Amino acid sequence: MKTDLLAPRSDAAPIVLLTDGPLPLGAGVVDGATPAADEAALQRARSFAEPLLAGQVLDTGEDALAHADGVAAILQAIGASPSMRVAAYLVYAGDFLQKPEEVVAKAFGDSYASLVTHTRKLVQIQRAAREAQVEVEQRAQQTERVRKMLLAFSRDLRVVLLRLASRLQTLRWHAASKVPCPVVLAQESQQVFAPLANRLGIWQIKWEMEDLAFRFLQPEDYKRLAQALAEKRVQREAGIEQTRLQLQAELAAAGLAAEVQGRPKHLYSIWKKMQGKGLALERVFDTRALRVIVADVPACYAALSRVHESHQPVPGEYDDYIARPKGNGYQSLHTVVLFDLGEGEPRAVEVQIRTAAMHEHAEHGVAAHWAYKEAGTKGYA
């Protein structure tokens, strides 16, 4: 009897959160030679996955196709290539095929087929860990096992990006749906996934993941801090805009072309500084922060000099990550200075100064690097 390879498996189980596995190091993922070809492959992948995922629900309760769409959107937001988004659909679709490796290889190539195969192995490991009854005192050991498992399956950075995007989408779904987030999932996010995003320089994912995990693990602390910030939001935002315009004018007067931006607040980083240094909210510099983007490294130091000439630096709050980059490649100048906003006591404001290339790496980390690398190998970088 002829087997329908595209028929969903009768024993198909819901897909778990970490739906990806390692590709061979350096493997190509899309055969297209142009951005248009990659976009066509993306549309084809979604059309391929849609009938397989329609009506399917993940073990969290989230709609499977909506989750895949969310993962693809996150990857796009952090600068990943279309080929990464193709993979986001195929690794989910593969769990609902009779012979996933054969079908995906025929439709999309061996690289994707390999990804789907390793994903299924990883899903089995992750599902077993999820279903295990874990006592409170054993959670640290389980978290360490997850960490080691991630490292073992992380020979290809593209796979890591898929994991991070999948976990962030799951946290977003819990926040939006009001379905309680399991403690172990939030702990893994905070203790394993967010540090991994930090290590890769993907701060957009790190910050959001930390804030969501903080919200789930310490809801009362989160609520109090969010309310405290909201109560002074209008005053704070007006102050940030005033300092932004003032600094923009000061740099322009010095002949420096620069873009000055207000930096968004991140609740978890604010809370950690309050706890670690015993500070009141008003003393945490992250609530008032500016970012300065300039053309090159000499301009970074020229801008720093101008900032320090115009405003009194706060002792012990200067870091040169250009001369001494962080381990994940992050580069920027950090300083805290006092701005006189006409409110009596001067306000401490954190200022970060970097080039556009440093900023791109700071926001997207290896995602942007890998997208550029893939594009370059195809001749359209």
HELIX and SHEET records of a PDB file:
HELIX    1   1 PRO A   35  LEU A   53  1                                  19    
HELIX    2   2 ALA A   64  ALA A   77  1                                  14    
HELIX    3   3 PRO A   82  ALA A   93  1                                  12    
HELIX    4   4 GLY A   94  PHE A   96  5                                   3    
HELIX    5   5 PRO A  100  PHE A  108  1                                   9    
HELIX    6   6 ASP A  110  GLU A  131  1                                  22    
HELIX    7   7 VAL A  136  GLN A  138  5                                   3    
HELIX    8   8 ARG A  139  ALA A  152  1                                  14    
HELIX    9   9 LEU A  157  SER A  177  1                                  21    
HELIX   10  10 VAL A  183  GLU A  188  1                                   6    
HELIX   11  11 SER A  189  PHE A  193  3                                   5    
HELIX   12  12 ALA A  194  ARG A  199  1                                   6    
HELIX   13  13 TRP A  203  LEU A  217  1                                  15    
HELIX   14  14 PRO A  219  GLU A  231  1                                  13    
HELIX   15  15 ARG A  233  ALA A  253  1                                  21    
HELIX   16  16 LEU A  267  LYS A  277  1                                  11    
HELIX   17  17 LEU A  281  ARG A  283  5                                   3    
HELIX   18  18 PHE A  285  THR A  287  5                                   3    
HELIX   19  19 VAL A  297  SER A  310  1                                  14    
HELIX   20  20 ALA A  356  HIS A  364  1                                   9    
HELIX   21  21 VAL A  366  LYS A  378  1                                  13    
SHEET    1   A 5 GLU A 259  GLY A 262  0                                        
SHEET    2   A 5 ALA A 289  VAL A 294 -1                                        
SHEET    3   A 5 ARG A 347  THR A 355  1                                        
SHEET    4   A 5 LEU A 333  PHE A 339 -1                                        
SHEET    5   A 5 GLN A 312  PRO A 313 -1                                        
SHEET    1   B 5 GLU A 259  GLY A 262  0                                        
SHEET    2   B 5 ALA A 289  VAL A 294 -1                                        
SHEET    3   B 5 ARG A 347  THR A 355  1                                        
SHEET    4   B 5 LEU A 333  PHE A 339 -1                                        
SHEET    5   B 5 ASP A 319  ASP A 320 -1                                        
END                                                                             
